[in-house]
Each structure stands twice: as structure tokens, then as C-alpha cells.
Amino acid sequence: MDPVVKIRVEGLTFRYGARTVLREVSALFLEGALAAIVGPSGRGKSTFLMALNRLWEEVPGAHAQGRVWVRLDGRERLVSDPSFPATELRRRVAMVFQAPNPLRMSIFNNVAFPLKVMGQRNKRLVAQEVEGALRRAFLWDEVKDRLDEDARRLSGGQQQRLCIARALAAQPDVLLLDEPTSSLDARAAGVIEDLLLTLKRRCTLVVVSHYLEQVERLADQVYEVAHETLEILS
Ligand SMILES: Nc1ncnc2c1ncn2[C@@H]1O[C@H](COP(=O)(O)OP(=O)(O)OP(=O)(O)O)[C@@H](O)[C@H]1O
């Protein structure tokens, strides 16, 4: 069976003010695969991720042109379609940042937060979903007895898995991860890598990474940002 294209990018040009960072970029990302974006610092890797879920709209002076489609519920949706609400897009194409950013609330409430935003009021269902997301993020066994504790007391690696659990609770189709292990020690990074390999069975992953060994271990597709464009390496 031919692989399904989950994200299609055509002619994406991205500017901050008058400065062009990406020019006429095209790329395809496959469903159920992990794609890595590599390349030197400052070339536009994070910028490219932000173009996939319109997060750039929150950045003053940022401007994107071109087309990005994401396949959702069996049909391609144009990311820039004004009738596609940004909140819905970012729930389905979720971002996990380089530095873990737990909310100032308990471990439980961090993961329950997106469910409540989505209108889920049934406490039993919320508790089930929170447990499921924490299990899928390989964190449940470490936190199940301290769910009411402030999430900011967790270790860096645990915080990053909590942020992944928070994104997973909203059942995303695509997870964008910007250097998800760069602030972690080798052991914590290894846990995240194992987690990513498991997650790609249920969603499409696009991961910015500086670590070539990590990319070799994880990636099905590799793109390099070079000369304002994206070139496929493998
Ligand atoms: N808000 C902004 N306003 C103006 N320029 C910006 C802004 N954000 C990023 N840039 C510039 O755009 C370029 C690409 O930045 P980006 O963060 O996408 O690069 P990167 O490849 O992810 O870098 P790194 O590997 O260091 O994280 C850089 O030159 C950066 O200085």
C-alpha cells in the first residue's frame, strides 16, 4: 500500500519583516512516519514548524505565503483556510517546545487542561483520558501517586513527557517537536526517543533535531534546511 501523505507543503515563503528565512519550500510528510528536520542554527527549522500549524500568526512581523495542507478525517485541509480555526488546527497539529513549559498547576490539571478547553466536563472521562495520555507518554508510573503536585516540581525529562502527554490528551494527528531532548541529560533523552518511536504508530511526527545520531535512530524521512529551502536527505 502506498504511504499516505499527511502534510503537503508547496511554495512556502516565510519572512520576518523584510528578511526572507524560507523561500519556495516544498515538502511531503507521511502518515505514521517520523520526519526529522536538521540544519545549522538560525536557518529556519523552528520557523518551518510554526508554518505547519500557523503558530507564526502570533509572532509580530512574521509573514507566510504559499500552501500547506494537512490530511484530517480522510480529506486535505488547507492550513491557511480562514474558516479553519487556529485553536482546532493547533489541537490536531500540536507543538511541543524545546524547553518544557508546564502550566502553573497540578500534574493532573496540566493534562486535563486541553480536555476542559474542548468542553469535556465529565470528571470520570477526564480522569480516564488523563491516565491514558500519561501512560502513552511513558509517565504514568512515575506520577500516579502525585497527580495533585505542582507540575513544575517534576524533573526536566518528566516535564517534557508531561508536555507531550498534554498534547496527546487532545488526540492530535500530528505532533511537531522542536528539539525535544536538547535540555535533557542522556538518560532522559533516551526515554523521550523510545517514546517517539512508540508514538509514531498513532500520529505523524515532525522533529527538529541537532543530534545526527538521534536522527539516524529515529527518522524515516530527513529534511535539511539549507539556503532558505528544504532539501530531502533521505
Ligand atoms: N520573531 C522573530 N523576528 C525576527 N527574526 C526572527 C524571529 N524569530 C526568528 N528569527 C530569525 O529567523 C531565522 C530563523 O530562526 P529559527 O529559529 O527558525 O532558526 P532555527 O534553524 O530553528 O535555529 P536554532 O537551531 O538555533 O533553533 C534566524 O535568523 C532568526 O534570528
The ligand as an ORCA input file, in Angstrom:
! r2SCAN-3c Opt
* xyz 0 1
  N      10.417     36.789     15.866
  C      11.441     36.941     15.021
  N      11.685     38.129     14.438
  C      12.703     38.312     13.586
  N      13.551     37.325     13.210
  C      13.365     36.112     13.749
  C      12.311     35.849     14.674
  N      12.367     34.542     15.039
  C      13.408     34.019     14.366
  N      14.003     34.957     13.592
  C      15.174     34.764     12.717
  O      14.825     33.821     11.704
  C      15.916     32.951     11.457
  C      15.457     31.513     11.622
  O      15.164     31.298     13.014
  P      14.732     29.857     13.532
  O      14.522     29.983     14.998
  O      13.616     29.365     12.713
  O      16.051     29.018     13.204
  P      16.478     27.550     13.673
  O      17.058     26.877     12.478
  O      15.321     26.886     14.345
  O      17.624     27.876     14.733
  P      18.164     27.066     16.017
  O      18.678     25.759     15.503
  O      19.236     27.924     16.562
  O      16.984     26.911     16.952
  C      17.034     33.356     12.418
  O      17.952     34.142     11.730
  C      16.320     34.145     13.478
  O      17.169     35.142     14.013
*
